[in-house]
């Protein structure tokens, strides 16, 4: 139960920090939609925040794809931000 409480606290704190309303990701009869929530969170993160998350992400358990999936979503968002920044640089090159 302690791991669940820690995860819930982290979800609430992170949601508040980036301005995402966590209640919009609670689906009746299905529970909490963590993938959609995480996509909303990473879309609000800066490139620097994403870089820190990506290098500090634990591997997760061997019987779950959740942590690797969350990390891959963060990597895609990081790559998108890098590409957008690169386009700005090319304009002036």
C-alpha positions in Angstrom: 0.0 0.0 0.0 2.9 2.3 0.7 4.1 2.2 -3.0 0.5 3.0 -4.1 0.3 6.0 -1.8 3.7 7.2 -3.0 2.7 6.9 -6.6 -0.6 8.8 -5.9 1.2 11.6 -4.2 3.7 11.9 -7.1 0.8 12.0 -9.6 -0.9 14.7 -7.7 2.2 16.8 -7.1 3.4 16.5 -10.7 -0.1 17.4 -12.0 -0.3 20.4 -9.8 3.2 21.6 -10.8 2.5 21.5 -14.5 -1.1 22.6 -14.3 -2.9 19.4 -15.3 -6.2 18.6 -13.7 -5.8 15.0 -12.7 -9.6 14.4 -12.3 -10.1 14.7 -16.0 -8.2 11.4 -16.4 -10.4 9.4 -14.0 -12.7 7.3 -16.2 -15.9 5.8 -14.7 -15.8 2.0 -14.6 -12.2 2.0 -15.8 -10.3 4.0 -13.2 -7.3 6.3 -13.8 -6.1 6.7 -17.4 -2.4 7.0 -16.7 -1.1 7.0 -20.3 -3.4 9.9 -21.3 -2.5 11.7 -18.1 1.2 11.3 -18.7 0.9 12.6 -22.3 -0.8 15.7 -20.9 1.9 16.1 -18.3 4.9 15.8 -20.7 3.3 18.2 -23.1 3.6 20.8 -20.4 7.2 20.0 -19.5 10.2 21.9 -20.7 13.0 20.3 -22.7 15.3 20.5 -19.6 12.7 18.8 -17.4 12.2 16.0 -20.0 16.0 15.4 -20.2 16.2 15.1 -16.4 13.2 12.7 -16.3 14.6 10.5 -19.1 18.0 10.0 -17.6 16.7 9.5 -14.1 13.8 7.1 -14.8 14.0 3.8 -13.0 13.8 0.7 -15.1 10.5 -0.5 -13.6 9.5 -4.0 -12.8 10.1 -6.9 -15.2 6.5 -7.8 -15.3 5.2 -4.4 -16.4 5.6 -2.3 -19.5 4.3 0.8 -17.8 7.6 2.6 -16.9 9.2 1.9 -20.3 6.0 3.2 -22.0 6.0 6.4 -19.9 9.7 6.9 -20.7 9.0 6.4 -24.4 6.3 9.0 -24.3 8.7 11.4 -22.7 11.4 10.7 -25.3 8.9 11.4 -28.1 8.0 14.7 -26.5 11.7 15.6 -26.0 12.5 14.8 -29.6 9.5 16.9 -30.8 10.8 19.9 -28.7 14.3 19.4 -30.0 13.0 19.3 -33.6 11.0 22.5 -33.0 14.0 24.2 -31.5 16.1 23.1 -34.5 13.6 24.6 -36.9 14.1 28.0 -35.2 17.9 27.7 -35.5 17.7 26.7 -39.2 15.7 29.8 -40.0 18.6 32.0 -39.0 21.4 29.8 -40.4 
